Amino acid sequence: MIISALVIITAGCGGSRSRSAPGTAKRWHIIILFLDSEPGCDETRQGILEGLHSSGLREGIDYDVKQSSAQGDISMLNMLVDGALTDGADLMIAVSTPVLQAAIQRGRHVPTVFDYVANPIIAGAGESDRRHLPWVTGVYIMSDFSGMISAIKECNIGVRRIGTLFCPAEINSVYFRDELVKAAQNDGFDVVSVPANTSGDMPDAAMALCGRNIDAICQISDNLSSAGFSSVVKAANQAHLPLFVFQSKQAESGAVLAIARDFIDAGRSTGAMAARIVRGTSPAQIPFQHSNATKIIINMDAARRLNMKIPQSLLSRASQVFSQ
């Protein structure tokens, strides 16, 4: 997913740190490392902080938090993890697949919790939810591709050929593209995918996608397209194509419909996992958790611009409906 990147790293308590409350042996220094600020990442970070706060741990006594961004540069992630270790890491939470990979490769077996990850197995975190690297655990989020295809069919606008951009450099992006293809083919849809490797590629790639005789754009969630989503919206509007997405904030930004996982809810679960580790539970004892809470978000203004009627069956199930 690009997913944007987050690492929560806790540093060991030095002599200058205050003694923690009963039940913890030290104050944990938590560093949140993330690839870039974009809606999915921001919601995830919000949820993680909420999960820590609601765990009963006390910020400033049981833990403290620092955040650092790679400013969208994946090549900086190794340095970001190295910097966290130099700062005295006790625990890492890697939010997004690229950050998880960097944390696994360079984290020196420091306990690591992940979030905003499409598939931790292909990222190298383990063999299954219960058989995984002993210092790694976390929450992963698979987009609801079958739910999206069903929603597109429910709109009854004659869509049979959908397009998406993907980033070949992100294994999570390739994985999501392939899963969209599987879900679409099961319902007789064709999928056209166009690669984009950098943010500078996004405008041309989006325009090229719209020129591939597609009926709609169904944009998968990854780090590159999340950061460059405005290019997708612009191309879809110019081509007068409906845009379907997997992040709730993207519906506010111009998409007609989002079938979105709840990143804040997933983040809360991740924060709760981090709290368990702070209290002494080994990551090896915590299975990976799949977050599947889903929201339907509809942008009626975008639908009206396309003369598209949203069926009542979808409206009645929507968590949010935007309309001026």
C-alpha positions as CSV (number, residue, x, y, z in Angstrom):
1,M,0.0,0.0,0.0
2,I,2.0,2.7,-0.4
3,I,1.6,2.9,1.7
4,S,3.5,5.6,3.6
5,A,6.2,4.6,6.0
6,L,6.3,4.7,9.8
7,V,8.7,3.3,12.3
8,I,8.1,3.5,16.0
9,I,11.4,2.9,17.7
10,T,11.9,2.9,21.4
11,A,15.2,3.6,22.9
12,G,16.7,2.1,26.0
13,C,16.6,4.2,29.1
14,G,19.8,5.9,30.1
15,G,20.6,7.0,33.5
16,S,19.1,10.4,32.8
17,R,15.7,9.1,32.1
18,S,13.0,9.0,34.7
19,R,11.9,5.8,36.3
20,S,8.7,4.4,34.8
21,A,5.5,3.4,36.5
22,P,5.1,0.0,38.1
23,G,4.9,-2.7,35.4
24,T,7.6,-1.3,33.1
25,A,11.3,-1.4,33.7
26,K,12.3,1.9,31.9
27,R,10.9,4.8,29.9
28,W,10.7,3.7,26.3
29,H,11.8,6.2,23.7
30,I,9.5,5.8,20.7
31,I,10.6,7.2,17.3
32,I,8.0,7.2,14.5
33,L,9.8,7.1,11.2
34,F,7.7,7.6,8.1
35,L,8.3,7.8,4.4
36,D,6.1,10.9,3.7
37,S,3.1,12.7,4.9
38,E,0.0,11.6,3.0
39,P,-3.5,10.8,4.2
40,G,-3.2,7.1,4.8
41,C,0.1,7.5,6.7
42,D,-1.2,10.5,8.7
43,E,-4.3,8.5,9.8
44,T,-2.1,5.6,10.7
45,R,0.1,7.7,12.9
46,Q,-2.9,9.3,14.5
47,G,-4.2,5.8,15.4
48,I,-0.9,4.6,16.8
49,L,-0.7,7.6,19.1
50,E,-4.3,7.0,20.2
51,G,-3.6,3.4,20.8
52,L,-0.6,4.2,23.0
53,H,-2.5,6.8,25.0
54,S,-5.5,4.5,25.6
55,S,-3.3,1.6,26.7
56,G,-2.8,3.1,30.1
57,L,0.8,4.0,29.5
58,R,1.8,7.5,30.4
59,E,3.7,9.6,27.9
60,G,6.7,11.2,29.5
61,I,6.9,8.5,32.2
62,D,6.5,5.2,30.5
63,Y,7.4,6.3,27.0
64,D,8.2,9.4,24.9
65,V,7.7,9.9,21.2
66,K,9.8,11.3,18.3
67,Q,8.9,11.5,14.6
68,S,11.1,11.6,11.6
69,S,10.3,11.6,7.8
70,A,12.2,10.5,4.8
71,Q,10.4,13.2,2.8
72,G,9.2,10.7,0.2
73,D,12.7,9.4,-0.6
74,I,12.8,5.6,-0.3
75,S,16.6,5.7,-0.7
76,M,16.7,7.6,2.7
77,L,15.0,4.8,4.7
78,N,18.2,2.9,5.6
79,M,19.6,6.1,7.0
80,L,16.4,6.8,8.8
81,V,16.5,3.4,10.6
82,D,20.3,3.8,11.3
83,G,19.5,7.2,12.8
84,A,16.9,5.7,15.1
85,L,19.3,3.1,16.3
86,T,21.9,5.7,17.0
87,D,19.3,7.6,19.0
88,G,18.9,4.5,21.2
89,A,16.1,2.3,19.8
90,D,14.3,-0.1,22.0
91,L,11.3,-0.8,19.7
92,M,10.6,0.0,16.1
93,I,7.1,0.2,14.5
94,A,7.5,0.3,10.7
95,V,4.5,1.8,9.0
96,S,4.5,0.9,5.3
97,T,6.2,-1.9,3.4
98,P,9.4,0.0,2.4
99,V,10.0,1.0,6.0
100,L,9.3,-2.5,7.3
101,Q,11.9,-3.9,4.8
102,A,14.5,-1.3,5.9
103,A,13.8,-2.0,9.6
104,I,14.2,-5.8,9.1
105,Q,17.4,-5.4,7.1
106,R,19.1,-2.8,9.4
107,G,17.2,-3.0,12.7
108,R,19.7,-5.3,14.4
109,H,16.9,-7.4,15.8
110,V,15.4,-4.5,17.7
111,P,11.7,-5.3,18.5
112,T,9.6,-4.0,15.5
113,V,5.9,-3.4,15.1
114,F,4.6,-2.7,11.6
115,D,1.5,-1.0,10.2
116,Y,0.2,0.2,6.8
117,V,1.7,-2.9,5.2
118,A,-0.1,-4.9,2.5
119,N,1.5,-8.3,3.1
120,P,4.2,-8.8,5.7
121,I,5.0,-12.2,4.3
122,I,6.2,-11.0,1.0
123,A,8.0,-8.2,2.8
124,G,10.2,-10.8,4.6
125,A,8.7,-10.6,8.1
126,G,7.8,-14.3,8.4
127,E,6.0,-17.3,7.0
128,S,2.6,-16.8,8.5
129,D,0.7,-14.8,11.0
130,R,2.1,-17.0,13.9
131,R,5.4,-18.1,12.4
132,H,7.4,-14.9,12.0
133,L,10.7,-13.2,12.9
134,P,10.8,-13.3,16.7
135,W,11.4,-9.6,17.0
136,V,8.7,-8.5,14.5
137,T,4.9,-8.3,14.8
138,G,2.2,-5.9,13.6
139,V,-1.0,-5.1,11.7
140,Y,-1.4,-5.5,7.9
141,I,-4.1,-4.1,5.7
142,M,-5.4,-5.7,2.5
143,S,-7.6,-3.5,0.3
144,D,-11.1,-4.8,-0.2
145,F,-10.7,-5.5,-4.0
146,S,-13.7,-7.8,-4.3
147,G,-15.8,-5.3,-2.4
148,M,-14.7,-2.6,-4.8
149,I,-15.5,-4.6,-7.9
150,S,-19.0,-5.3,-6.4
151,A,-19.5,-1.6,-5.8
152,I,-18.5,-0.7,-9.3
153,K,-21.0,-3.3,-10.6
154,E,-23.7,-1.9,-8.3
155,C,-23.3,1.5,-9.8
156,N,-24.4,0.0,-13.1
157,I,-22.6,2.5,-15.4
158,G,-21.3,0.0,-17.9
159,V,-17.7,-0.3,-16.6
160,R,-15.9,-3.4,-17.9
161,R,-12.3,-2.2,-18.4
162,I,-10.6,-0.4,-15.5
163,G,-7.2,1.1,-15.2
164,T,-4.7,1.7,-12.4
165,L,-1.2,3.1,-11.9
166,F,1.4,1.1,-10.0
167,C,5.0,1.5,-8.9
168,P,7.3,-1.4,-9.9
169,A,9.8,-0.5,-7.2
170,E,7.2,-1.1,-4.5
171,I,6.5,-4.8,-3.8
172,N,3.3,-3.8,-2.1
173,S,2.2,-1.9,-5.2
174,V,2.9,-4.8,-7.5
175,Y,1.1,-7.1,-5.0
176,F,-2.0,-4.8,-4.9
177,R,-2.0,-4.5,-8.7
178,D,-2.0,-8.3,-9.0
179,E,-4.8,-8.7,-6.4
180,L,-6.9,-6.1,-8.2
181,V,-6.5,-8.1,-11.4
182,K,-7.6,-11.3,-9.7
183,A,-10.7,-9.8,-8.2
184,A,-11.6,-8.1,-11.4
185,Q,-11.1,-11.1,-13.6
186,N,-13.3,-13.2,-11.3
187,D,-16.2,-10.8,-12.3
188,G,-15.3,-10.5,-15.9
189,F,-13.5,-7.1,-15.7
190,D,-10.3,-6.3,-17.6
191,V,-7.5,-4.4,-15.9
192,V,-5.0,-2.1,-17.6
193,S,-2.0,-1.1,-15.5
194,V,0.6,1.6,-16.3
195,P,3.8,1.9,-14.4
196,A,5.1,5.0,-12.7
197,N,8.5,5.0,-10.8
198,T,8.8,8.5,-9.5
199,S,6.5,11.4,-8.6
200,G,7.7,13.1,-11.8
201,D,6.3,10.2,-13.8
202,M,2.8,10.5,-12.4
203,P,1.2,13.2,-14.6
204,D,2.3,11.5,-17.9
205,A,1.5,8.0,-16.6
206,A,-2.0,9.1,-15.5
207,M,-2.7,10.7,-18.9
208,A,-1.3,7.6,-20.7
209,L,-3.6,5.4,-18.6
210,C,-6.7,7.5,-19.6
211,G,-5.7,7.0,-23.2
212,R,-5.9,3.2,-22.9
213,N,-9.6,2.8,-23.7
214,I,-10.7,2.3,-20.1
215,D,-14.1,2.9,-18.7
216,A,-12.9,4.0,-15.2
217,I,-9.8,4.4,-13.0
218,C,-9.6,2.2,-9.9
219,Q,-6.5,3.4,-8.3
220,I,-4.7,1.0,-5.9
221,S,-3.2,2.4,-2.7
222,D,0.6,2.7,-2.7
223,N,3.1,5.3,-1.5
224,L,3.7,6.9,-4.9
225,S,0.1,7.3,-6.0
226,S,-0.9,8.5,-2.5
227,A,1.6,11.3,-2.6
228,G,0.8,12.1,-6.3
229,F,-2.9,11.6,-6.2
230,S,-3.7,15.0,-7.6
231,S,-2.2,13.9,-11.0
232,V,-4.7,11.0,-11.0
233,V,-7.6,13.3,-10.3
234,K,-6.6,15.8,-12.9
235,A,-6.3,13.1,-15.6
236,A,-9.6,11.4,-14.7
237,N,-11.4,14.8,-14.8
238,Q,-9.9,15.7,-18.2
239,A,-10.9,12.3,-19.6
240,H,-14.3,12.4,-17.9
241,L,-13.8,9.1,-16.3
242,P,-15.1,7.9,-12.9
243,L,-12.4,7.5,-10.3
244,F,-12.7,4.7,-7.6
245,V,-10.2,4.5,-4.7
246,F,-9.2,2.7,-1.6
247,Q,-8.5,5.6,0.8
248,S,-11.2,7.7,2.4
249,K,-9.4,11.0,2.1
250,Q,-9.1,10.5,-1.7
251,A,-12.9,10.6,-2.0
252,E,-12.7,14.0,-0.5
253,S,-10.0,14.9,-3.0
254,G,-12.1,14.1,-6.1
255,A,-12.8,10.4,-6.4
256,V,-16.4,9.3,-6.8
257,L,-16.2,6.4,-4.4
258,A,-13.8,4.9,-1.8
259,I,-14.0,1.4,-0.4
260,A,-11.5,2.2,2.3
261,R,-10.0,0.3,5.2
262,D,-10.0,2.2,8.5
263,F,-6.3,3.2,9.0
264,I,-7.0,5.0,12.3
265,D,-8.5,1.8,13.7
266,A,-5.6,-0.3,12.5
267,G,-3.2,2.2,14.0
268,R,-4.9,1.9,17.4
269,S,-4.3,-1.8,17.2
270,T,-0.7,-1.2,16.4
271,G,-0.3,1.2,19.3
272,A,-1.9,-1.4,21.6
273,M,0.7,-4.0,20.3
274,A,3.5,-1.6,21.1
275,A,2.1,-1.1,24.6
276,R,2.2,-4.8,25.2
277,I,5.9,-5.0,24.2
278,V,6.6,-2.0,26.5
279,R,5.0,-4.0,29.3
280,G,7.2,-7.0,28.6
281,T,5.6,-9.2,26.0
282,S,7.9,-10.5,23.3
283,P,6.9,-9.8,19.7
284,A,7.4,-13.5,19.0
285,Q,4.3,-14.1,21.2
286,I,2.1,-11.7,19.3
287,P,0.6,-13.0,16.0
288,F,0.3,-10.7,13.0
289,Q,-3.2,-9.1,12.9
290,H,-5.2,-8.5,9.8
291,S,-7.3,-5.3,9.9
292,N,-10.4,-5.5,7.7
293,A,-12.7,-2.7,9.0
294,T,-14.1,-1.0,5.9
295,K,-15.8,2.3,5.2
296,I,-17.7,3.4,2.1
297,I,-17.2,7.1,1.3
298,I,-19.1,8.7,-1.6
299,N,-18.5,12.1,-3.2
300,M,-21.8,13.2,-4.7
301,D,-20.2,16.3,-6.2
302,A,-17.8,14.2,-8.2
303,A,-20.7,11.9,-9.3
304,R,-22.8,14.8,-10.4
305,R,-20.0,16.2,-12.6
306,L,-20.1,12.8,-14.4
307,N,-23.9,12.7,-14.5
308,M,-23.5,9.5,-12.5
309,K,-26.3,8.2,-10.3
310,I,-25.2,6.5,-7.1
311,P,-27.7,3.7,-6.2
312,Q,-29.5,3.9,-2.9
313,S,-28.2,0.5,-2.0
314,L,-24.7,2.1,-1.8
315,L,-25.8,5.3,-0.2
316,S,-27.5,3.5,2.6
317,R,-24.3,1.6,3.5
318,A,-22.0,4.7,3.3
319,S,-20.1,5.9,6.3
320,Q,-19.8,9.3,4.7
321,V,-21.4,11.1,1.8
322,F,-19.9,14.4,0.7
323,S,-22.1,17.0,-1.1
324,Q,-22.3,20.7,-1.2
